[in-house]
Every structure is written in C-alpha cells, then in structure tokens.
C-alpha cells in the first residue's frame, strides 16, 4: 500500500486545490521562473500530484478554487508545512523566499507582516521546532 492509498479522494482533491492555489500565487506576476517551476515540481511530488495532473493544473490553474484556511491556526499549519519543504530541500535562495512570501499572502497573511512571518518561520524550521512550538512562536512573535 502506498502512502497516497491511506487517504481518500477528497484528500487528493484538497492537495490538488492547494497546489493550484500555490500555482495561482506564483503566477500572480504573470510568469513562473525556473526556480519557481523547480519548487512547484518538488511540491507536487510531495503532495502526490502526478506529472499529468501537474501539467493540467499549470495550464488550468484558474479553474481551481482558492480556499485559504479560515482559521489562523490552519494557515499557520500550512505555512509550517511549506516552510519545512523549502528548508528540507535546501532551496532557501532569494527566489524561494520570495515565493514563500507570495504563498503566505495567498494563505491570507497580511502584506505588512509577511516578511516578518516568513523570516520567523524559516528561523523556527531551521531550529527544528515542531508544529505546536511553531504556532506558539508565530502567534507570540511580537510579545
């Protein structure tokens, strides 16, 4: 049994919609750079999105809904996951940090705070904190 077999088709659909939302954010400036393309391919692999679905989503990303998490905790969980992907892949180039900031905006974080949130997120993940500590630290970073 593969990892993806553990989840229902609804989980796969949510991953595809989540991935399409990230593509939509990456396309916000009208282009996907080579660095962004490489990141998207790695992300698709981690989200168990097939090469065929990857190509379809890239061409048809506008037809997938953007469903940013309603709760702040869910947004932080997604940010945690994406930040870990950036850190684990050791792709913390300036382009990847810019993409992570775009994604944070797409997740619903306020534009005035995105730089600080992403910087803090990268530092926390580099320290190897778990999700609970990550959420607590981000929520209390101004205290």
C-alpha positions in Angstrom: 0.0 0.0 0.0 1.4 3.4 -0.9 1.3 6.5 1.2 -1.4 8.0 -1.0 -3.6 5.0 -0.6 -4.0 5.9 3.1 -6.1 8.9 2.1 -9.4 9.3 0.3 -10.0 11.0 -2.9 -11.2 14.1 -1.0 -7.7 14.4 0.4 -6.2 14.2 -3.0 -8.6 16.8 -4.3 -7.7 19.1 -1.4 -4.0 18.7 -2.3 -4.7 19.5 -5.9 -6.7 22.6 -5.0 -4.0 23.6 -2.5 -1.3 23.1 -5.2 -3.4 25.0 -7.8 -3.7 27.9 -5.3 0.1 28.0 -4.9 0.5 28.0 -8.7 -2.0 30.8 -8.9 0.1 32.8 -6.4 3.2 32.0 -8.3 1.5 33.2 -11.5 0.5 36.5 -9.8 3.3 38.4 -11.6 2.4 36.6 -14.9 5.3 34.2 -15.1 6.8 31.2 -13.3 10.5 31.4 -13.1 12.8 28.4 -13.5 13.3 28.4 -9.7 9.6 28.6 -9.1 9.0 25.8 -11.6 11.5 23.6 -9.8 9.9 24.3 -6.4 6.5 23.6 -7.8 7.7 20.2 -9.2 9.1 19.2 -5.8 6.0 20.4 -4.1 3.8 18.4 -6.5 5.8 15.3 -5.8 5.4 15.8 -2.0 1.7 16.4 -2.4 1.5 13.2 -4.5 0.3 15.0 -7.7 1.1 13.1 -10.8 3.1 14.6 -13.7 -0.1 14.6 -15.8 -2.1 16.4 -13.1 0.8 18.8 -12.6 0.7 19.8 -16.3 -3.1 20.1 -16.3 -3.0 22.3 -13.1 -0.3 24.5 -14.6 -2.4 25.1 -17.7 -5.8 25.3 -15.9 -4.9 26.7 -12.5 -7.6 29.4 -12.7 -10.3 26.8 -12.6 -9.3 25.5 -9.2 -10.8 27.3 -6.2 -8.5 29.2 -3.8 -9.6 28.0 -0.4 -7.3 29.7 2.1 -7.8 28.3 5.5 -10.4 30.1 7.5 -8.7 29.7 10.9 -5.5 31.3 11.8 -4.2 28.0 13.2 -4.8 26.2 9.9 -3.0 29.0 8.0 0.0 28.5 10.4 -0.1 24.8 9.8 0.1 25.2 6.0 2.9 27.8 6.4 4.7 25.4 8.6 4.4 22.6 6.1 5.5 24.8 3.2 8.4 26.3 5.1 9.6 22.8 6.0 9.5 21.9 2.3 11.6 24.9 1.5 14.1 24.2 4.3 14.3 20.4 3.7 15.0 20.9 0.0 17.7 23.4 1.0 16.2 25.8 -1.5 16.3 28.9 0.6 17.5 31.1 -2.3 16.1 34.6 -2.6 13.7 33.4 -5.2 12.3 30.7 -3.0 11.9 33.1 -0.1 10.0 35.5 -2.5 7.8 32.6 -3.5 7.2 31.7 0.1 6.2 35.3 0.8 3.7 35.1 -2.1 2.3 31.9 -0.7 2.0 33.4 2.7 0.0 36.3 1.1 -2.2 33.7 -0.6 -2.8 31.9 2.7 -4.3 35.2 4.0 -1.4 36.7 6.0 -1.4 40.5 5.9 1.0 42.1 3.5 2.5 44.3 6.2 3.5 41.2 8.2 4.5 38.7 5.6 8.2 39.5 5.5 8.5 39.1 9.3 6.3 36.0 9.4 8.3 34.2 6.7 11.6 35.2 8.2 10.5 33.9 11.6 9.0 30.7 10.0 12.3 30.0 8.3 14.3 30.5 11.5 11.9 28.3 13.5 12.1 25.5 11.0 15.8 25.8 10.9 15.8 25.2 14.6 13.8 22.1 14.1 10.8 23.1 16.1 7.6 21.0 16.0 4.2 22.4 14.8 3.0 23.3 18.3 6.1 25.4 19.1 6.0 26.9 15.6 2.3 28.0 16.0 3.0 29.4 19.5 6.1 31.3 18.4 4.5 32.8 15.4 1.4 33.8 17.4 3.6 35.4 20.1 6.4 36.9 18.0 5.6 40.4 18.9 5.3 39.9 22.6 
